[in-house]
Amino acid sequence: MAGIYLILLFVLVITFYPFWNIFVLSLNSASDTVRGGITFWPREFSLESYKQILQDREIINGLKVTFLRTIVGAPLTVLVISLLAYSLSKKELLGRRWIGLFFVFTMYFGGGLIPYYMILKSVHLIDTFSVYIIPNLMNVFFMIIVRTFMQDLPAEVEESAKLDGANDLQIYWRIVMPVSLPVLVTIGLFAAINQWNSWFDSYVFTYDPDLKTLQAVLVKILNQFQTKEFTNDSTAQLANSVKRIAVSSDTIRMAATMVATLPIIMVYPFLQRYFVKGMTLGAVKS
């Protein structure tokens, strides 16, 4: 038993410490950070990096876009996935097997980035906020988890509801949804994380600076501070201002990483009980 605890402690240290070190460096004075040797605590506490980050218009706008796409995209994803999963869980659905195979096929084969871009352009999603929402409404893996969970629900409950005059939509909303709450919260958390951490779609499919997400702005900052190639936008002004205040490229990068990471991490404690139960109940059974 002691050996198991030692292994778990070791895993905890090697996974948590890099994140903690980033947090410590973001709180340390820039002039002291260049000396190195900072491990568990800041030697010279300073919030200048966070002040500089939170005064940047591009970062604040990216935070708003990321927050908006998360609170809009995640619930809609759960709704679409649960509706499809509920339909495919019904044995009386005509062509249910072939419809399921059609969705599974998309998990293994894709058309590539260029055809995908052309499709988005043909439906006028390029450089719009909808490009963050509509293409991400379906996740086949999440759908399979929810469908497996719904297939195991007692059929007698739905039959009793139909005898009382309830239709399929009423059964779905009043009976299936409340019972499926653990697995739905689980996939909702996954969908929210995917939306929050996504940067590639913003990087490739949008050109308007006001549509850039926080993660895309963070990638831009990290690249600019690493290559020293600055432009004349607000991020460049942020980089150039490093010379005038008590921050450095390292502390700016660490602070930007924490600003992009902490909000989604704070969601976990509130959903942990649903997360563990949902993954167990929705697991694909052999």
C-alpha positions, 0 to 999 in steps of 0.5 A, a space after each residue: 500500500 505504501 508503494 502505491 501511495 509513493 507512486 501516486 505522489 511521484 505522478 502528482 509531483 511530475 504532473 503538477 510541478 511544471 504548472 506550479 513553476 509557471 505560476 511562480 515565475 509569473 508572480 516573480 519580478 522580471 529582474 530576479 527571474 533572469 537569475 534563475 533558480 526559482 523553484 517553489 516560491 517567488 523570490 521577489 513577488 510582483 504582479 506587473 506581468 499580470 497588470 500588463 497582460 490585463 491592460 492589453 486590448 487584444 488579450 481582453 477581447 480574446 478572453 471575451 471571445 473564448 468565454 462566449 464560444 465556450 458558454 454558447 458552444 458547449 451547451 449546444 454541443 450537449 443538446 445536439 449530441 444527446 438528441 442524436 444519441 437518444 434517437 440512435 438508442 431506439 431499436 425501432 429506428 429505421 436504418 439505425 445501424 447504418 446511420 451509426 456506421 456513417 458517423 463512426 466512419 467520420 472518426 477514421 477518415 477525413 477529407 483534409 484541411 483544404 476541403 474542410 476550408 472550402 466547405 466552410 467557405 461555401 457555407 459562409 462560415 469563414 471569418 464569422 463567430 459561427 465557425 467556432 460553434 457549428 462545426 463543433 456541434 457534433 463529436 462522434 466519440 461523445 455521442 457513442 458514450 451517451 448512446 451507450 448510456 441511454 441504451 441501458 436505461 429501463 425501457 419500462 419507464 418510457 413505455 409507462 410515459 407513453 401510456 400516460 400520453 407523453 411523446 418522444 420529445 417529452 420523454 427525452 426532455 423530462 425523463 431521459 435528460 434528468 436521468 442522463 445528467 452525469 454523462 451529459 455533464 461529463 461530455 459538456 465538460 469535455 466540450 467546454 475544454 475543447 472550446 476553451 483550448 481551441 486555437 487552430 480554428 481561430 488561427 486559420 478560419 478567422 482574419 478579423 482581430 476582434 474574432 481571435 480567441 484567447 488561445 490564438 492570441 497566446 500562441 501569437 504572443 509566445 511566437 513573437 516573444 520567442 522570435 522577436 518578430 513584432 508587428 504594429 498591433 496591440 501585442 507588439 505594443 505589449 512586447 515593446 513595453 517590456 523594456 519600460 516596465 518591470 517585466 520580461 518576455 519570460 514573465 509575460 509568457 508565463 502570465 499569459 499562460 496562466 490567464 488562459 489556463 486558470 478559468 477552465 481549471 476552476 470549473 473542475 471542482 464543481 463538476 468532479 462528482 458528475 465527471 467521475 460518475 458520468 465516465 463510469 456509467 457511460 463507458 462502452 461495455 464489452 
